[in-house]
Amino acid sequence: LVLMHATSTYPMEPKEANLRVISTLRDRYPGVPVGYSGHERGLQISVAAVALGAVAVERHITLDRTMWGSDHAASLEPAGLQHLVRDIRIIEQALGDGVKRVFPGEQAPMAKLRRVLT
């Protein structure tokens, strides 16, 4: 079971996304995973949903966004789906675990920039 936040507009305008509903649903239904069902053009809103805690993203796919029908303009072509998955995986890594630490890549700049008073 995954509770999906969605709107019924195809394609949805960004101002209708109301992504903060994701946290509202998570608070209202503790223990129930919350996802996002996107009907927007582009990838940004779906990626933002993941950054706000969506555990699943659903998007329509099509072979050609210019085809006739209400869903195609808000759908992803295969390359768009690949980009969405890539971007979501980057966001998942960037979110981290919430523990503040010094990463190995920071060691050299830290040593170089640190000033010690003597």
N, C-alpha and C positions, 0 to 999 in steps of 0.2 A: 504494500500500500504506500503510495506517495501522493500527497495532496498537492495539486498543481495550481499555481496562480496563473490565470489567463484572462484575456479580454476577448470579446466576440467580433472586434473590428478586423477586417481584412482589406488592405494592410492597416495595421494599427499605427497611429501617430505617436511619437515619443511621449508627448504630454499625457497620454492615456495609459502609459505603462504602470505607473504607481507601484514601482518595485518595492517600496517600503511595506507593502502588504505581505511580502515574504516573511519579514520578522513578526508582523502582526499574527499571521497564521501559525508561525512556530510557537509564539507565546500562548495563543489560544488553544492549540492542540499539542500539548507537551508530549514528546516521544514519537510524534508522527513526522516523518521526513517531509519536507516541503520542497517542491520543484517549481519550474517555470515553463509554461507553454507559450512560445513566442509566435506572434503573427506580424512582426514588424519587418520593415526593409532593413537590410544590413545585419551586422553582427554585434554592434556595441551593446545593445540593451540585453541581449542574451548573456554576453560576457559579464556585464554588470550584475546580472541576477546571480551568477555564480559567486561574484565577489561579495554579494550581500547574503550568501548562505544557501542558495538553491542547490539541492543535492542531485537534481536531474534537470535536463533541458530537453524539451521536445520542440522540434521544428519540422515543418512540412518540407519535403524535397520535391524537385521537379527537374526535368531534363532541360527545360527552357522557360525562363521567367516571363517571356513575352507571349506565351501560349494563352489561349482564351480560357477564362474561368476566374472565379474570385480568389482562389488560393495561390495562383502562380506568382503574382507580384510580391506576395509575402513569403514565398518559398525560397529555399536555397538550392542552387544548382550544385552538382557534385563537388566542384572546386570550393564553393562557398562552405559546404559542410566540412570539408577538410580544413579550411581556415578556422572555422568555428571550433572544431575539436582541438586544433593546435593552440588557439588563443585561450581556451578554457584550461588546457593543461599548463600553460604558462602562468595563468592566474592562480591555479591551485598551488603551484610551486611558490609563487610570490607571496601567498597568504602565510606560509610558514606555519609554525606551531605556537607562536605567541611568546616564546621564551627569548628574552634579549640575550644575545651572546655576541662575541667578536668572532667573525668568520675568518678563515685562513687568508682570504683575499684582502682583508683589512690590516693584516699584520705589518706588511712593509710600509704602507702609507702611514700607519699609526706611529711606527718607529721613526719615520722621517719627519713627521709633523709635530710630534710630541715635544714640548718644551719643558725642560727640567730646570728649576731655579737652583743655583748653587750658592 
